[in-house]
Amino acid sequence: MATFAELTATVGRMEARLGQSENREVQTLLAHYRQLLPRFNQNLADPRDAALAASAALMLIQGVAQAKK
């Protein structure tokens, strides 16, 4: 099981990598993702759960990015 530190590091790497995408759809999805982040933190009491939710959202965006290549 990944530690909280590993999860947050992975989320940071994914955000950075996807943030460099020139695909407009990916950038639009990232904007929505950034709007959801506060809700993850408000609605999920455990920071680890919020990090898992963020990573799941980023995996979805990553899937879109890969499909557009």
C-alpha distances in whole Angstrom, upper triangle without the diagonal:
4,6,9,12,10,10,13,14,13,15,18,19,19,21,23,23,24,27,29,29,33,33,34,32,29,30,31,28,26,29,28,24,26,28,25,22,25,24,21,21,24,23,19,19,16,15,11,13,16,13,12,15,17,14,15,19,19,18,21,23,22,23,26,27,26,28,31,31
4,7,8,6,6,10,11,10,12,15,15,16,18,20,20,21,24,26,27,30,30,31,30,26,27,29,26,24,26,26,22,23,25,23,20,22,23,19,19,22,21,18,18,15,13,10,12,14,11,10,14,14,12,14,17,17,16,19,21,20,21,25,25,24,27,29,29
4,5,5,6,9,10,11,12,14,15,17,18,20,21,22,24,26,28,31,31,33,31,28,28,30,26,24,27,26,22,23,25,22,19,21,22,18,17,21,21,17,17,13,11,8,11,13,10,11,14,15,13,16,19,18,18,21,23,22,24,27,27,27,29,31,32
4,5,5,6,9,10,10,12,14,15,16,18,20,21,22,25,26,30,30,31,29,26,26,27,24,22,24,23,20,20,22,19,16,18,19,15,14,17,18,14,14,10,8,6,9,10,8,9,12,12,12,15,17,16,17,20,21,21,23,26,26,26,29,31,31
4,5,5,6,9,10,11,12,14,15,17,18,20,21,23,25,29,29,30,29,26,26,27,25,22,24,24,20,20,22,21,17,19,20,17,16,20,20,17,17,14,11,9,13,13,10,12,15,14,13,16,18,17,18,21,22,21,24,26,25,26,29,31,31
4,6,5,6,9,10,11,12,14,15,16,18,20,22,23,27,27,29,28,24,25,26,24,21,24,24,20,20,23,21,18,20,21,18,18,21,22,19,19,15,13,10,13,13,10,11,14,13,11,14,17,15,16,19,20,18,21,24,23,23,26,28,28
4,5,5,6,9,10,11,12,14,15,16,18,20,22,25,25,26,25,21,22,23,20,18,21,20,17,17,20,17,15,17,18,15,15,18,18,15,16,13,10,8,10,10,6,7,10,9,8,11,13,12,13,16,17,16,19,21,21,21,24,26,26
4,5,5,6,9,10,10,12,14,15,16,19,20,24,24,25,24,21,21,22,20,17,19,19,15,15,18,16,13,15,17,14,13,17,18,15,16,13,10,9,11,10,6,9,11,9,9,12,14,12,14,17,17,17,20,22,21,22,25,26,27
4,5,5,6,9,10,11,12,14,15,17,19,23,24,25,24,21,21,23,20,17,20,21,17,17,20,19,16,18,20,17,17,21,21,19,20,17,13,12,15,13,10,12,14,12,10,14,15,13,14,18,17,16,19,21,20,21,24,25,25
4,5,5,6,9,10,11,12,14,16,17,21,21,23,22,18,19,21,18,16,19,19,16,16,19,18,15,18,20,17,17,21,21,19,20,17,14,12,14,13,9,10,12,10,8,11,13,10,11,14,14,13,16,18,17,18,21,22,22
4,5,5,6,9,10,10,12,14,16,19,19,21,19,16,16,18,15,12,15,16,12,12,15,14,12,15,16,13,14,18,18,17,18,16,13,11,13,11,7,9,10,7,6,9,10,8,10,13,12,12,15,17,16,17,20,21,22
4,5,5,6,9,10,10,13,15,18,19,20,20,16,16,18,16,13,15,16,13,12,16,16,13,16,18,16,16,19,21,19,20,18,15,14,16,13,10,12,13,10,9,13,13,10,12,15,14,13,17,18,17,18,22,22,22
4,5,5,6,9,10,11,13,17,18,20,19,16,16,18,17,14,17,18,15,15,18,18,16,19,21,19,19,23,24,22,24,21,18,17,18,16,13,14,15,12,10,14,14,10,12,15,13,12,15,17,15,16,20,20,20
4,5,5,6,8,10,11,15,15,17,16,12,13,15,13,11,14,15,12,13,16,16,14,18,19,17,18,22,22,21,23,21,18,16,17,15,12,13,13,10,8,11,10,7,8,11,10,8,12,13,12,13,16,17,17
4,6,5,6,9,10,14,14,15,15,11,11,13,11,8,11,13,10,10,14,14,12,15,17,16,17,20,21,20,22,21,17,17,17,15,12,14,13,10,9,12,10,7,10,12,10,10,13,14,12,15,18,18,18
4,6,5,7,9,13,14,16,16,12,12,15,14,11,13,16,13,13,16,17,15,18,21,19,20,23,25,24,25,24,20,20,21,18,15,17,17,13,13,15,14,11,13,15,13,12,15,16,13,15,19,18,18
4,5,5,7,11,12,14,15,11,11,15,14,11,14,16,14,15,18,19,17,21,23,21,22,26,26,25,27,26,22,21,22,20,17,18,18,14,13,15,14,10,12,14,11,9,13,13,11,12,16,15,14
4,5,5,9,9,11,11,7,8,11,10,8,11,13,11,12,16,16,16,19,21,19,21,24,25,24,27,25,22,21,21,19,17,17,16,13,12,14,12,8,10,11,8,7,11,10,8,10,13,13,13
4,6,8,10,11,12,8,7,10,10,7,10,13,11,11,15,16,15,18,20,20,21,24,25,25,27,26,23,22,23,20,18,19,18,14,14,16,14,11,13,14,11,11,14,13,11,14,16,15,15
4,6,9,11,13,10,9,13,13,11,13,16,15,15,18,20,19,22,24,23,25,28,29,28,31,29,26,26,26,23,21,22,21,18,17,19,17,14,15,16,13,12,15,14,11,13,16,14,14
4,5,8,9,7,7,11,11,10,13,15,15,15,18,20,20,23,24,24,26,28,29,29,31,30,27,27,26,24,22,22,21,18,17,18,16,13,14,14,11,10,13,11,8,11,13,11,11
4,6,9,8,7,11,12,12,13,16,17,17,20,21,22,25,26,26,28,31,31,31,34,33,30,30,30,27,25,25,24,21,20,21,19,16,17,17,13,13,15,13,10,12,14,11,11
4,6,5,6,9,10,11,13,15,15,17,19,20,21,24,25,25,27,30,30,30,33,33,30,29,29,26,24,24,23,20,20,20,17,15,16,15,11,11,13,10,7,10,11,8,9
4,5,5,6,9,10,11,12,14,15,17,19,20,23,24,24,26,28,29,29,33,32,30,30,29,26,25,25,23,20,20,20,17,15,17,15,12,13,14,11,10,13,13,10,13
4,5,5,6,9,10,11,12,14,16,17,19,22,22,22,25,27,27,27,31,30,28,28,26,24,23,23,20,18,18,17,14,13,14,12,9,11,12,8,8,12,11,9,12
4,5,5,6,9,10,10,12,14,15,16,20,20,20,22,25,25,25,28,28,25,25,24,21,20,20,18,15,15,15,12,10,12,10,6,8,10,7,6,10,11,9,11
4,5,5,6,9,10,10,13,14,15,18,19,20,22,24,25,25,28,28,25,25,24,21,20,21,19,16,16,17,13,12,14,13,9,11,13,11,10,13,14,13,14
4,5,5,6,9,10,11,13,15,17,18,19,21,23,23,24,27,27,25,25,24,21,21,21,18,16,17,17,13,12,15,13,10,13,14,11,11,15,15,14,16
4,5,5,6,9,10,11,12,16,16,16,19,20,20,21,25,24,22,22,21,18,17,17,15,13,14,13,9,9,11,9,7,10,11,9,10,14,14,13,16
4,5,5,6,9,10,11,14,15,15,17,19,20,20,23,23,20,20,19,16,15,16,14,11,12,13,9,8,11,10,7,10,13,11,11,14,16,15,17
4,5,5,6,9,10,13,14,15,17,18,19,20,23,24,21,22,21,17,17,18,16,13,15,15,12,11,15,14,11,14,16,14,14,18,19,18,20
4,5,5,6,9,11,11,12,15,16,17,18,21,22,20,21,19,16,16,17,14,12,14,14,10,11,14,12,10,14,16,14,15,18,19,18,21
4,5,5,6,10,10,10,13,15,15,16,19,19,17,17,16,12,12,13,10,8,10,10,7,8,11,10,9,12,14,13,14,17,18,18,21
4,5,5,8,10,10,12,14,15,16,19,19,16,17,16,13,13,15,12,9,12,13,10,10,14,14,12,15,17,17,17,20,21,21,23
4,6,7,8,10,11,12,14,15,18,19,17,19,17,14,15,16,13,11,14,15,12,13,16,15,14,17,19,18,19,22,23,23,25
4,6,5,6,9,10,10,12,15,16,14,16,14,10,12,13,10,9,12,12,9,11,15,14,13,16,18,18,19,22,23,23,26
4,5,5,6,9,10,11,13,14,11,13,12,8,9,11,9,7,11,12,10,11,14,15,14,17,19,19,20,23,24,24,26
4,5,5,6,9,10,12,13,12,14,13,9,11,14,11,10,14,15,13,15,18,18,18,20,23,23,23,26,28,28,30
4,5,5,6,8,11,13,12,14,12,9,12,13,10,10,14,14,13,15,18,18,18,21,22,22,24,26,27,28,30
4,6,5,6,9,10,9,10,8,5,8,9,7,7,11,11,11,13,15,16,16,19,21,21,23,25,26,27,29
4,6,6,7,8,7,10,9,6,9,11,9,10,13,14,14,15,18,19,19,21,24,24,25,28,29,30,32
4,6,7,10,10,13,11,9,12,14,12,13,16,17,16,18,21,21,22,24,26,27,28,30,31,32,35
4,6,9,10,12,10,8,12,13,11,12,16,16,15,18,20,20,21,24,25,26,27,30,31,32,34
4,6,7,9,6,6,10,10,9,11,14,14,15,17,19,19,21,23,24,25,27,29,30,32,34
4,6,9,8,8,11,12,12,14,16,17,18,20,22,23,24,26,27,29,30,32,33,35,37
4,5,5,7,9,10,11,13,14,16,17,19,20,22,23,24,26,28,29,30,32,34,35
4,5,5,6,9,10,10,12,14,15,16,18,20,21,22,24,26,27,28,30,32,33
4,5,5,6,9,10,10,12,14,15,16,19,20,21,22,25,25,26,29,30,31
4,5,5,6,9,10,10,12,14,15,17,19,20,21,23,24,25,27,29,31
4,5,5,6,9,10,11,12,14,16,17,18,20,22,23,24,26,27,29
4,5,5,6,9,10,10,12,14,15,16,18,20,21,22,24,26,27
4,5,5,6,9,10,10,12,14,15,16,19,20,21,23,24,26
4,5,5,6,9,10,11,13,14,15,17,19,20,21,23,25
4,5,5,6,9,10,11,12,14,16,16,18,20,21,23
4,5,5,6,9,10,10,12,14,15,16,18,20,21
4,5,5,6,9,10,11,13,14,15,17,19,20
4,5,5,6,9,10,11,13,14,16,17,19
4,5,5,6,9,10,10,12,14,15,17
4,5,5,6,9,10,10,12,14,16
4,5,5,7,9,10,11,13,15
4,5,5,6,9,10,11,13
4,5,5,6,9,10,11
4,5,5,6,9,10
4,5,5,6,9
4,5,5,7
4,5,5
4,6
4
